[in-house]
Amino acid sequence: MSGFVTLSARAVRLLVDDIDTDQIIPARFLKVTDKKGLGEKLFADWRTRPDFPLNHPDAKGSEILLAGINFGCGSSREHAPWALCDWGIRAVIARSFADIFRQNALKNGLLPVALDEASHAQVVALTAADPKAQLRIDLPNQRVELPDGSAFAFPIDPFSKHCLENGLDELGYILSLSDRITAYEAEKTF
């Protein structure tokens, strides 16, 4: 998993509330345990519509998804953040996230950024006025920065922040402490 420190990217707008994990990656595509290739199935049922935002040529290369309220509700499938990451999304900005989705995202290198209503509205307005605007996400300072100099704070727990910045999943975090674990075991007599 690659580390996440800052990201400057365009956002693709999917301003729908309550997007559930079955819309993000339909259940019929969950027969795999490999993360690769799920991006092709991302929002598979919605992408049949030609006007779906991810089908627009400008969406290609966007690394931020801008959504509404309660993103990732529904089932606990880990495939949802896998599909978003495989498509190229590195962060989702929304008003709120379903808790299990948020945890799965953090464990897979996808940053969920929850903004308050006023801050979210400014990001929505900016991206409506200029769909090619570059947003900057600064994880160490926990800020979303707009080209006009506006910046908005977002919360993240310290452990998840550390793991994202260092490209560690939970196993990687434990392995990063292997010297200390070995030293502790050497001191103990069982």
Residue, then its C-alpha position, 0 to 999 in steps of 0.5 A: m500500500s502506498g503512503f498518502v501524504t498530500l494529493s492534488a487532483r481533480a474531483v469527479r462529482l457524484l452528489v448522491d446521498d446514501i450511496d450503498t456498497d451494492q451500488i459501488i460494487p454490485a454483489r455479483f462481482l464479489k467472487v474474487t479475492d484479488k483487488k485488481g480489476l474491480g475498478e472496471k466494475l465500479f458503479a457497474d449498474w449506474r455506468t450503463r447510463p451515458d450521463f453517469p459522471l464517471n463516464h464523462p471524459d473529464a472524469k478520467g484521471s480524477e483521484i477524488l470522488l465528491a459525494g453527498i451524505n452517508f457514503g458507503c452505507g449498506s453491507s460491510r463488503e471490503h470490495a467497495p474501497w478496493a473498486l474505488c482504489d482500482w479505478g484510481i480514486r485515492a480520496v472520497i469527500a462527503r458530508s458523512f460516511a457509513d462507519i464500516f465503509r470508513q474503516n475499510a477505506l482507511k485499511n486499504g489506503l483510501l482516505p475518507v474526508a468528512l466535511d461539515e455542511a458549509s465546507h462541503a457546499q463550498v467544494v461543491a460550488l467550486t467544482a460546479a463552477d470549474p470541473k477541472a479545479q485542482l483540490r489539494i488534500d493535506l493529510p498531515n495538517q488534515r485540510v482540504e485546500l481550494p485554489d482560492g486559498s480556502a481550506f477546511a479541516f477534517p477529522i481522522d484518528p491518529f492511528s489511521k493517519h499514521c498508517l495512511e501516511n506511512g503506507l501501512d495496513e494493520l499487519g504492516y504496522i505490527l511488522s514495523l514493530s518487529d524489532r521491539i517485539t523481538a527485543y521484548e521476547a528476548e527479555k522474557t523468560f517463559 
